[in-house]
């Protein structure tokens, strides 16, 4: 991304707050970017947890992705609803549009996972323009803002973890996102597979027993077969999840790094999914391998 590039902002999931969206757009414009907002970004639907009806949300996302002037597509916020769009997108048309950047987190995990499978592109797991991290009244959260700008420039700052559950070092393409979304995609056309990859997992507002249930689903579905290493992000309002995380993941025989400030909470560091990364428990870090050229397929 360079100053002067055009980016689109769309709402594939929950309805954004108009004030936060305006602020977020202004922050992106402050980077020298030209920002276009999806026609239905502020729509509402009778199901008040969705930003407009499915067809309109899918149309905005597809139009942004297929617009040759657009270099990156920012998702306004998470919530719920992105998975409902996957059957409505014209994947052939989006594939023909060529690679560009998709940015978002939380519910946007559904898109990260599907874009990797359908389009073979790397995507950016990071903060979103209609959320407090970027659109807070006092300005963006500094570390998150710096990390996002570095990632948009093509780099990724190493992310420091807080604890090691299983020691070791592992390299592989980083994939994953929100645990609830990944578990919900098991048994679908877009079922996650971490074979030969590094798995990134995080969540918010889940009791430890529900985390156990979702990890068990990933394990029993085969999604974690062949995983090379596991990077665990934030677990906001999840009680103390580490006993269950170690119980369910510690026996896989791969490095497990925890306490990464990626996902929910503050700060929210940006990481590339679909690019080669390395987990190193000696330095307690997750880092990108620069210049790899790898993309998830």
N, C-alpha and C positions, 0 to 999 in steps of 0.2 A: 504494500500500500504506500502511495505517495500523495503529498498534497496535490489537490486538484482532481483526484480520483472520485468517482461517483459510487456511493453506497446506498443501498435500499434498506429501509426499516419496515418490517412486516410483523403481523400478530398471528402466528400459527396456533397459539395456545389460549391462555386466559386473557381477559380484557385489560389493557393497560390503563393506568391513571393518566389522564390527559396532561396534567401539570408535569408529572415526572417524564412523560414522553417528550414534551416540549423541551424540558431542560436537557434530557439526554441527547436529543437532536442538536441542540445548541452546543453541547460539549463536543460532539463529533465534528460539527462545523468549525469549532475552535482549533481542530487539528488540520484545518485546511481542506477538509473533505466536503464534497457536494452531496447533500443528503436528500433523497426522495423517499417519501412515506407512502406505503401501500394505500390504495384507495379505500380499503375496508379496515384499516388499522384500528380505528376507534369505533367500529361497529359493536352492537350488542345483540344478543340472541336471547330467545325465551329461556334457554338454559343459561343462567347468568354467570356461569363459570367459563363460558366460551366467548371469544372475541368475534362475534358474528357467526353465521352459519358455515358449515364445513366447506361448501363449494366456494364461497367468497374467500375464506382463508387460504384454501388451496390455490385459488386463482391468483391471489396476491403473491404467494410464495413462488409459484411457477413463473409468473410474469417477471418478477424480480430476477430470478435465476436465469431466465432466457433472454433478458435484456442485454444486448452486447455492450451497452454503455456502463453497466453495473459491474464493479469489481468485487464487491462483497455484499452479503445479505446478513444484516443484523436482525435477530429475533427480539421483539420488544421485551418480553418477559416469559416466565415459565407458567406454572399453574397446572393446567391440564388441557389436552385437546389435540396435540400434534399427531399422536398415533392415529387419530380419526381421519387424517388427511392422506395417509400412505396409499390407500387404494384409489384416491382421486387424482393423483399426480400422473402426468404423462412422462414416464421415465425415459422414453425414447427421445422426446423433445428436449428434456433436461440434459440427457447425455450428449445430445448434439450441440448443446450450447457451450460445451467445453467447461473446464475447471474454473472455479472461482472460490471465494471463501464464504463459509457459513459460520456464523458466530452465535453462540447461546449456551445455555446450561439447563440443569434441572429437567423439566419436561421435554426440552429440546433434545435430550438423549435419544428419543424416538427417531428424530431426523438424523442425528449423528450416525446412528447405527444403520439406518436405511440408506443414507447417502453413501456410506462406505460400501455397502453391499451392492447398490444399484449403479452408482456413478464412479466408484473407485477413487474418490477424492479425499484428501485430508481436510478435516474441519477443526474449528477452533472452539474449545470448551472454555468459556470465559464469561465475564459479567455482561449484563444486558442494559440497553439504554433507558428503559422505563423502570429501572430498579434503583433503590437508594444508593447502592454502591457507586454507580456512575452519576445518578441524577439527584443526589442529596442536595438540600438547600445550601449547605456550606461548601459544596464542591465534591468532586469525586474522591473516594477513598484513595489516598496517595499511592500506596503500594499496588493496589489493584489497577489503578490508572496507568502507572508506569509499566506494569507487567503486560497489560493489554497493548499499549503502544509498542513495546518491544516485539510482541508476537505479531502484530500487524505489519511490522517492518520486515518480518521473515525470521526473526530470531525467537528464542524462548529462554527466558532466564531460568537457571536451575531453581527448583522449589525444594525448600528444606522441610523435612518431616520432623516429628517430635519424638517418635519412639520406633523401635524395631521389634516386630513380633517374631520374625524368622530371619536370621542373618544370611547374607549372601549378596551376589551381584548377578544381574540378569539384563540382557538386551533383547529388544523386540519392538515390533510396532505397538504403540500404545492404543488401546481401545477401551470402550466402556462408557461410564457416566453414572447416572442415578440408578441405584440398585432397584428401586421399585419399578422403574420403567423397563430395565433390562429383564427383570423377572416376568413382567407382564408380556414381553415379546417372545417368551419361550413358547414353542408350539406354533408360531406363526411363520410366514414366509421370511421374516426378518429376524429369526431366532439368532441371538448372539452366539458367536464362537470365538473363544480366546486361544485356540490351538496355535502354538508358536508365537504368541503375543504376550504383552504385558497387559494385565487387566487393571483398570482404574475403577474404583467403586466409591460412592458416597451416598448420603441420604439425609433427610431432615424429618423430624417428628415421628420417628418409628421406634417403638419399644424394642428392647433386645430380643424378645421372643419372635417378633415379626421380622427382624433382621435375620434371625436364625431360619425362619421359614423360607425367606427369599433366597438366602444362600443355599439352603438345602435344595430348593427348586433348581438353581443354577447347577449345582453338583449333580443332581439326579437326571437332569436333562442332557448332561454331557457338555454344557456350555464351557465348563472350566477344564475339560480334558485337554492336556497338552499345554496348559498355560505355563509361561516361563517365569513369571514373577507377578506380584500383586502390589499395587500402590493404593493406599486407602486415604481418601480425602477427609472432608469434614463430616461430622455426625451431630449436627445441631439439634438440640432437644431430643436426643435419643438415649438419655440416661447414660449409663456406662456401657458402651457397646463392646469394649475390648475383650472381655472374657469370651463372648460368643464369636467374635471375629477370629480370635486365636483358636478357639475350639473347632470351628468349621473350616478354617483355611490353613491352619498351622500344619496339618498332616499332608499337605499336597507336595511337600518336599521342594518348595521354591521360596525365594526370598519374599518376605512380606514387610513392607515399609508402611508406617501409619502416621497419622497426624499431619498430613499435608494440607495446607490452607487452600484447598481447591474444592469448589462446590457451592456450599451455602455459607452464611456467616461472613465475617470480615476479618482479614482481607480475603479477596477471591482472586487468586492467581490464575493466569491463563496458561493452558497447555494445549499442544497440538495433538489431536487424535488422528491416527492414520499415518503417523510418521515414526521413525525409529527413535526410541528412547532407551535410557539405561537407569535401572534401579541400583543404587549402591548403598548398602546399609552401613558401610564403614564411614562414609561422609553423610549418611542419613539424608540422601537427596534423590530426587527424580530430575533427570536432565534430558534434553533432546540431543541427538547425535546430529550435528550440523552437517549439511551438505549431503545427506543420504539419498535424497530423491525418492524415497520410498513412499508409497501410498497404500492404504488398506484396500484389500479386495476380498 
